[in-house]
Amino acid sequence: MKSSLSILVSATALAALAACGGSGGDSSPQQGSKVAITSANQSQVVRAGVSAGLSVSLAQGSAGGVSPAGVTDRAHALSGVLARAMSAARVSRKGIASASVHSAAAITDTQPCGVSGTVTIVLDDRDNNQALSNGDAVSATFAQCKDSANTTINGAIAITLTSTPTDTQFSASANFQSVVVTDNGATSTISGLVTVAENDMPTVTETTLSVGSSGLTASTASTGYDDAVSFAPGFVIKTDETSTGEVSVTLSGTLTAQSVDGSITISTPQPMVEASGDSHPSSGQVIVTGASGSAVRATVLDNTQVRLELDANGDGTYESTSIVAWTALSA
């Protein structure tokens, strides 16, 4: 069952629908030339944009906790791995705190995953204070790690804390090293550097993910969807999740999607908002810009329909309008 993580996929899909169509492949694309958005490719451009954003969303599951059941397949790949790594690090930290002699700052701890496989944590307590704190480094290597019957993680992630984590705040840089997440038949592969900042308030959790200077690549393959995306440095995904399960997502930046054979720039004048239990957002607006100012504006009418407005010549005027079903835009 889909969760509110699908909002990010939806937002990115809205972005990708404006580009031109193309076939999937095995390699992640490099930042390419802008795609000219036309009536023929506007839906594909929106779809690519929304699905890409969801593939690395931090919605539904805090960086320091455990992702809840029901998270959308592609959408939670990055957040699930980060959450799992930090959860394991907290377990390993007990080994530091309980050690009577602490001769070396770095410790290694291999833990069994919930169903099968392992995760190996190397925790570098750089200030030797026997706690996770600002500047400490955590690496996690997943070997066929299954915490549920449907999810498997392989690969490694290196995390450097940029503040001392508390019960309400977490910030770090994370380097994903060919991390592969298979979830309910969908496989996501993530490589690159991101920074993440999370603020947990009484009624809402705010998470901001920013792509680092080396960029971020994410590929997704499933029965109904296959794409590879390269996020440009500075691409930002901001997610707010309320205590009732409502999620809002904003996207900002440039990405190159193999499915549209080029790059597009995404902005979110109105956050994409999805209610708990819904399969798609019920409000929000995404604008995708391509070559020569061509653009498509996708406005969510409800959780079943989206209005697409096309400015093919880039003069600032949307000359055509169409209504499409969310199911046509979501991967």
Helices and strands as residue ranges (DSSP letters): H 6-16, E 17-17, H 42-55, G 74-76, H 77-98, E 106-112, E 116-124, E 137-148, E 151-161, E 169-183, E 186-200, E 204-221, E 226-231, E 236-242, E 247-257, G 258-260, E 262-274, E 283-289, G 291-293, E 295-300, E 305-311, E 320-325, H 326-329
